[in-house]
């Protein structure tokens, strides 16, 4: 009787195991119950794991994909979203249905070393109905040491195992055993609160991709040749130094986190990188705590391309060194001249505070109105260092041009390359014959000293003639006068180009020009301390490009650059001392509506309401 009692218990265990699909579960099939916060680097990576991703839920992913698709085709949006789980079911897993899956819980994906594993993907789907899962499995399946296995209609093998409340799918027998401990550990408790939350081990990627990076570098070096096929040493040196710098920067990171965000209106991509060691990236992260991007508020509002930053200039001495090497080789400088140029550039860099801003705006139909601001600790010394550098570079460049022209120089008006004023003076007679007049000037406006160069055009004298269509377009867009200017006060260097460059500098020197748009919104939405920000507006960009690309003229004709400033925004900064942050955002729905209406020839109206905060 006792033996029959134990036999009955054994039979009951077998029945329970069969209901669990994959046979009797071992104690190791349980997963960690530890709650792991959603932070970059919160989960340790084994050597063979390149990265992982968590999807908040299949329902949320389908809705987001459908929402994005509806931006471009409202009728197909919902259908596209519904196809996502269907493609997973039929094309990848070969199951009868996914009705057993809990569509409200996270889906998890792991990617292994693709060079070591031919099928490196692991897919974990949350199970709500174990019996429903068993029913959904193909009839033609087998069970073995690597779990249940079957072949899809496309001939692809699928292996399934169970861990906790997950069904784990792989495409090769060795994949699940290689990842089992990782799947059961902290990864199982990682809190997936974003639509998609992916993390990549940059340490493992560097090791796995080392040979590929070497091959790309060799390919780039092989293309660094002149038209005759001879190596260009200066370009090769630049490529080698840049690749080395990029490798050094990558070696300072441990984990990269990637988070796509969709709120029904705007599409964004957030990036985070965990940095290590007391090197450039960690020092950059630490320096952002005491810095604030401010100079951009002095820019005129409405720029279609706006860039601002506040970064410690001493952190990027290596980049300055790369620039010195490139220009020294390009200008054929000897050791003495190179050292002199390096000293001047280093002195100029030492005066900079790091707070800079730059904008390109429309002025009527003229799209290249430019204003720039660079923070300095001493405006007078900055002016001296700036012009000393310009003078040296100009004289060396002039000598190189004269040497390249050879005997032709004797047949041309002599150009004085010794100074900027000398160069302008020697060019005036030749340019005047073509209807172009150059005028240098300087003036004091409050605390700012402004140096100007104005260019006036008499279109009746230009070589093509005032009736030429190209000349007429140029005349309409630019007008009869443009100019450039540099200004210096005790806090900033100002630069400007446009129809009244000096006036733009005077305005910038007076203080904040307004609310700081379009960058202010990007800074407010960033989830970190911002050190760099940029915005490029689509409508004005197309309008400007149409001036040199006629095929864009029809589209540009229906765009209003004065009222449509939606575009791509980028911010870069840091969380604390060890995490870098970046965000790229795009008002996808507004841009799609604008471009669709433009294609149909409808007049554009400015958008109403403030942009939504991405969640």
Beta strands, then each sheet from edge to edge (+ up, - down):
strand 1: 49-55
strand 2: 107-112
strand 3: 121-126
strand 4: 142-144
strand 5: 147-151
strand 6: 157-163
strand 7: 166-170
strand 8: 196-201
strand 9: 253-262
strand 10: 267-275
strand 11: 305-310
strand 12: 352-363
strand 13: 366-376
strand 14: 436-445
strand 15: 448-457
strand 16: 481-488
strand 17: 492-498
strand 18: 529-537
strand 19: 567-575
strand 20: 579-586
sheet 1: 4+ 5- 6+ 7- 3+ 2- 1+ 8- 9+ 10- 20+ 19- 18+ 11- 12+ 13- 17+ 16- 15+ 14-
end
